[in-house]
Amino acid sequence: MKVILRIAAVQAEASTGGVDHNIAKAVDFIQRASAEKVDVIVFPEAFVTGYDDAAFTGPLPASKDLDWLDPVQQAVDETGMLVVLNTALDRGGSSTLTDIVLAPGSGPVLAYDKQHLYDSERRWFTAGDHGCSLSAGDLKLGLSVCYDANFPEHAAEAAVNGAIVYINSGAYFPGGEHRRDLCTMPPEHSTTACTSYSVASSEAPISSSADPPCLTRLVNVSLTFPPPRAWP
């Protein structure tokens, strides 16, 4: 029996430090995705705060009071969608880059803290100490944030724990295209060698006048299970 899971990967720019604006934008994406019968929607890294030093040095959303997520939770309850929303988060004494999972009929879960911090991020953030998978029906999805995908062992651990989809919330900018990641590594070392599918969401920064305009969009992917082929 085949099962189809529709995942939307948001490609959009967040407003630096504009938490309320970005939350409203996330709600709009959720509603748009619902109209396209999406099951799971994934947002880029630090979408709530914007991926920017100016945001990271200012006040961050707090983990002790999640009322700022109420509009997103309401949209989730209305649409029945599963949401993976990443933010820079004030943990009280430390900060993390955290995947928050919102599901219908339950409160937000601080599911996963980015484990592999990029050099510049270590000034602001504390690395997570464990992986996380979430369930979408009978299927398991492994969570990762940007630089995590550069480490095949991260995806391998998710696969060992039953994840068949590897989800990545990223913040790739011009100049980072040569980094060793899930797109550029040889297939035998990539995340897709460990799991059946990989889905990546990334921030789309403002382009200069000399660059082509960036797209703000939903990229919808329909995944069929079992996969059409098995990885070795």
N, C-alpha and C positions, 0 to 999 in steps of 0.2 A: 504494500500500500504506500502510495506516494503522498508526502505532506509538503505543502508549499508555505513558506514563511516569507512575508514581505517586509524588508527592512529599508528604511529611508535613512540615508546618510546626508546630513545637512552640510552644505558648503556655503558658509556665510561669514561675514565680518561682524564682530561684536564691538560695541561702543566701550572705549576704555573707561573703566570705573562706573559705567552707567548700568548698575544692577537692575533697576526698575525697567529701564528701556530694554535691556537684554532679556529679562524675564518675559516682557510683553512680546518680544520678537519670538521667543521660544514657543509661547502659547500659539502665536499665529502659525508657526511651522507645524505644530501638532495638529491644529485644525485643518490645515491644508493637506497634511499627510493622511488624516482620517478620511478626507473626501476621496483619497486614492486607495482606500482599503489597506493601509499600511498596518502591520502588526507591531513593529518595533521601530523607534526612531532614535538615532544617535547624533549627539551634538559634538562640535569640535572641543578641543582642549580649552579650558578656562573661558567657556562661552559666557558664563554669567558675569564675569568681571572684565573680560577682554584679556588677551594675552599680551601684556605690556608691563614694563617695569613701573610705570606710573601708577598702574592699578595695583601692582603687588606691594608697593610701598605705602599705599593708602589703606583706609579701613576695608576689611574684607567681610563678606557674609560670614555669620557666626554659626558654628555647629550646635551651640547650646540652645538656640532659638531659631527654628526653621520656618517661622511664619512667612518669611519672604518667598517661600516656595508655594504658598497657598494658591496663587493663580495657575501655576503649572499643575498642581494636584487636582484642581477643579477641572482643568482641561482633560487630564488623564481619566478622571472619573466619568466625564461626559463621553469620551471617545472610546474608552476601553483599551487604550494603547499602552504599551510598555515603553518607558522613556529612560534613556541613559543621558544624563545631563552633567557635564563636567564643570567644575568651578575651582578657583583658588579659594581656600576655606580657612577661616580662623578657628583653630582647634583649642584656643585658650592656652597660650604659652608656646605654641608652634603653629605652623601653617602647612597645609598639604594641597596637592592637586588631586581632587577627589571626584570620582564618578558617583553621582547620586542616582539611585534607581527609584523610579516612581511607578507604581502599579495601581490599577483600579482597586478602590476599596481598602487601601492600606496607606499608612504614612510613608514619607520619604525615608529611604534607607541609605546611609552613608556606606556604600558597598565596597569601594576600592580606592586606595590611595596609590598614586603613581610610585612604582618601585625603583625605576631607573631614571634618576634625575640628570638632565643635561647640565654641563658645567656651570652655565650662568644661573641655573635655577637653584643651585645649592646655597646661594646667598639668602634665599627667601624661604625655602621649603624643606620639610623633613620627608624622607622617603618612606613609603609604606613597607610593611614587613611580611605581607602575604598576598597571594593571588585571590581571585574571586570569579566564580561562574554564576550565572543566573539562569533561571528556567523560563522558557517561552513555550508553554504547553509541555510537550514531552521532550523538547529539545533543550540542550544546554549551550549557553553562549559564554565564552571566556572574555573577560574585560581586560583592556590594556589602554595605556595613555601614551601617545606619541612615541617617545624614545624607547619605551618598553619593547616595541616591535623590532628594534635593532638586535634583540637578543633571542635567538631561536629557542633557548631553554625556557623562556617565558611562555611562549606558545606551546612548547612541549608539555610543560606542567599543566596547562589548561586542558590539553588533549588527554593527558593521563587521568584527569579528573572528569572526563566525559564530555568536554566541550567539542562541538562539531563546527561551531562558528567562532572565529576570533575577531572581536570588535575592537577597533582602535579609534580613540578620540585624539586627533592630532592638531598641530599648529605649525604646518610647514610653510615657510616663507621663501621668496626668491633668494637663491644662493644655497639653499639646502638640498637641492636636487641630487647632489652627488653623495649624500650621506648613505652609509650602509644600513639599509632598511629592508622591509619586507618586499619592496618593489625592485630593489637592485641586487639583492643577494642571489647567488645561484639557487635554482629550485630545490636542490637537496638540502640547503641550509635555511630556506625561507620558512616563514610561518605556515605557508600552505603545505609544507611537507609534514607538518605536525597536525594540522586540522584540515577539514574538508573545504572550508570557505574562509575568506578574510574580507571584512568590510571596514573601510576607513572613512572617517569624517574629518574634514580639515577646515581651519579658518581660511577665508579668502580675503587677504589684505587689500587695502586701497592701492590701485595701480597708479604709477606716475603717468603724466600725459603722454610719455613715449611708449608706454606699455599698453597692450590690449586690455579692455575693461574686464574686471573680475566678475564672475557670475555669482549671484546669490540664488541658490536653488536647492531643491531636494533631488537627490539621486536615488531612485527607487530600484531595488534589486529583489527579484523573486528567486528564492533559493528552493530547490527541489530536494527532498530527502526520501530515500537514500540518494546520495550524489550520483551523477551519471557515470563517474569513474572513481576508483579508489586510489588514494595516494600510496606509494610504496612504503 
